[in-house]
Amino acid sequence: MSYTDKSGGQGFQMFESAAAQERFVKDTRRAGGKVVVQGRRSEKGMAKDAPPGTFIAEAIGTEELRRGG
């Protein structure tokens, strides 16, 4: 899951269960944040409705470069 917190900080989070993911979504929204992309794994281990891992890696790398990291 990709999200933005109230102050504009961006993050990526993975969860062991759907219940944990839903708690995080509710808590993030309650705190003024926004869930940008949300996906889940199927029985075959393939992500459904989620961006490719290469996209996430590139986005995180771009953000780190922008911040000077």
Protein Blocks (a to p, Z undefined) as FASTA:
>chain_A
ZZddfkopacddddfbfklmmmmmmmmmmnopacfbdcdddfkopaehiacfklmmmmmm
mmmmmnoZZ
